[in-house]
Amino acid sequence: MKEISRFAPREVRMSDAGVILCTYNSDFSDQAKRIHELLESEQVFEGRLLRVNRG
């Protein structure tokens, strides 16, 4: 996973929360499952940029 880059909007860089980016997936159940699995596998979200890609 990548850290938030210096090009991220100021509000994101300064926030304590992380950001999750997802590619569009019309199978919403599958997308929710992928997001859930990602959140379960990560321990730290602060200042992180997490990606969920369509499979």
Summary of the structure (lengths in Angstrom):
residues: 55
radius of gyration: 12.0
end to end distance: 16.7
largest distance: 32.9
contacts: 113
relative contact order: 0.33
helix: 35%
strand: 20%
